[in-house]
Amino acid sequence: MYQSIVTLHIIAALVFFAAHSVSAVMAFRLPRARDVERIRSMMKLSGRLKPLIYGSLLVLVGAGIAAGSMANWWVMGWIGTALVLLVLLTAWMVFFSIHYYTPLRVALGLRNDRTQQTNAPTAITQEEIAALIKAANPWLLLIPGLGITAAILWLMISKPF
C-alpha cells in the first residue's frame, strides 16, 4: 500500500508541474504580447488550469502526508522541513499571483480571483496593460519555485535528518 501512495504522490507532482508549466510559459510570453485579445486568451488559459493545479497540489500533499505516516517518517526532521518549504513556496506564489496578476485580470475583464466575479473590461490603454505586465517579473516566481522545489526533492531523496 505504501508504494501505491508514493506512486500517487509522484503522479500528483507530475500533474501539478505539467499544469503549472502553462502558467510559467504564459508569464514569460506576456511581455512580448501586444494584442489585447491574445493577452486575454493567455490569461484565460492560465486561469482555467487553477482547479487542476490546486487539485493536484491537494493530492500531492495528502499522499505525502499519508506516505510519511505509513513509513513513520514524521520522527525525522526532513519531512516537516519539506512540508514547511512547500507551504512557504505556495504562500509566495499565491501572494505574487494576487498582487501582480489580479490587476491585469481585472483590467482585461476576466474573473477576479479575490471576488470570484467576472468584471467588464475597464477602459485601459495598451501602455497601462504593458505596465501591469512589466510589474509582474516572472523570474520572481521561477527562481524561488525551482530552488525550493530542488531543496524539497533533495530532502525527500537524501533524508538527511
C-alpha positions in Angstrom: 0.0 0.0 0.0 2.9 2.4 0.8 4.3 2.1 -2.7 0.8 2.9 -4.2 0.6 6.1 -2.1 4.2 7.1 -3.1 3.2 6.5 -6.7 0.1 8.6 -6.3 2.3 11.3 -4.7 4.7 11.3 -7.7 1.8 11.3 -10.3 0.2 14.2 -8.5 3.5 16.1 -8.6 3.9 15.4 -12.3 0.3 16.7 -13.0 0.9 19.7 -10.8 4.1 20.7 -12.6 2.7 20.0 -16.0 -0.3 22.2 -15.3 1.9 24.9 -13.8 4.2 24.9 -16.8 1.4 26.5 -18.9 1.2 29.4 -16.4 5.0 29.7 -16.4 5.2 29.9 -20.2 2.4 32.4 -20.2 4.2 34.6 -17.6 7.3 34.7 -19.8 5.3 35.2 -23.1 3.1 38.0 -21.8 5.8 40.8 -22.1 6.1 40.1 -25.8 2.4 40.0 -26.5 0.9 43.2 -28.0 -2.6 42.2 -28.9 -5.1 42.6 -26.0 -7.1 39.6 -27.1 -4.0 37.4 -27.2 -3.1 38.6 -23.7 -6.7 37.9 -22.5 -6.6 34.4 -24.1 -3.3 33.6 -22.3 -4.7 34.8 -19.0 -7.9 32.8 -19.5 -5.9 29.6 -20.2 -3.8 30.1 -17.2 -6.9 30.7 -15.1 -8.7 27.6 -16.4 -5.9 25.4 -15.1 -6.2 26.6 -11.5 -8.6 23.7 -10.5 -6.1 21.2 -11.9 -3.2 22.9 -10.2 -4.9 23.2 -6.8 -6.5 19.7 -7.0 -3.2 18.0 -7.8 -1.5 20.0 -5.0 -4.1 18.7 -2.6 -3.5 15.1 -3.7 0.3 15.7 -3.6 0.2 16.9 0.0 -2.4 14.4 1.1 -0.4 11.5 -0.4 2.8 12.8 1.0 1.4 13.1 4.5 -0.1 9.6 4.2 3.1 8.1 2.9 5.1 9.8 5.6 2.7 8.5 8.3 2.8 4.9 6.8 6.6 4.8 6.8 6.9 6.7 10.2 9.0 9.4 8.6 7.5 12.0 10.9 10.0 11.2 13.5 12.7 12.7 11.2 13.0 16.4 10.6 13.4 16.3 6.8 9.7 15.6 6.1 8.4 18.5 8.3 11.1 20.8 6.7 9.9 19.8 3.3 6.3 20.5 4.2 7.2 23.9 5.7 9.1 24.8 2.5 6.1 23.8 0.3 3.8 25.9 2.4 6.1 28.9 2.2 6.5 28.5 -1.5 2.8 28.2 -2.0 2.2 31.3 0.0 4.8 33.2 -2.0 3.2 32.0 -5.3 -0.3 32.9 -4.2 0.8 36.3 -2.9 2.7 37.1 -6.1 -0.2 36.0 -8.3 -2.8 38.0 -6.5 -0.6 41.1 -6.2 0.6 41.2 -9.8 -1.8 39.2 -12.0 -5.2 40.1 -10.4 -5.0 43.7 -11.5 -4.2 42.5 -15.1 -7.1 40.1 -15.0 -9.5 42.8 -13.7 -8.3 45.3 -16.4 -8.9 42.6 -19.1 -12.4 41.9 -17.7 -11.5 38.4 -16.6 -12.6 36.6 -13.4 -11.3 38.4 -10.3 -9.5 35.8 -8.1 -10.4 37.8 -5.0 -14.1 38.4 -5.6 -14.8 35.4 -7.9 -16.7 37.8 -10.2 -16.2 38.5 -13.8 -15.8 42.2 -14.5 -16.4 44.2 -17.6 -13.1 45.2 -19.2 -12.0 48.6 -17.9 -11.0 51.3 -20.3 -7.3 50.7 -20.2 -4.7 51.7 -22.7 -2.1 49.4 -24.3 0.6 51.2 -22.3 -1.3 50.6 -19.0 -1.6 46.9 -19.9 2.1 46.8 -20.7 2.9 48.4 -17.3 0.9 45.8 -15.5 2.6 43.0 -17.3 6.1 44.6 -16.7 5.4 44.8 -13.0 4.9 41.1 -12.8 8.5 39.8 -13.1 8.2 36.1 -13.7 11.7 35.4 -12.5 10.4 36.2 -9.0 8.3 33.1 -9.4 10.7 30.9 -11.3 13.8 31.2 -9.2 12.2 30.5 -5.8 9.9 27.9 -7.4 12.8 25.9 -8.9 15.1 26.5 -5.9 12.7 25.4 -3.2 11.4 22.5 -5.3 15.0 21.3 -5.7 15.5 21.6 -1.9 12.3 19.6 -1.3 13.4 16.9 -3.7 16.9 16.8 -2.1 15.2 16.4 1.3 12.9 13.6 0.0 15.7 11.7 -1.7 18.6 12.1 0.8 16.5 12.2 4.1 19.5 14.0 5.8 18.0 14.4 9.2 
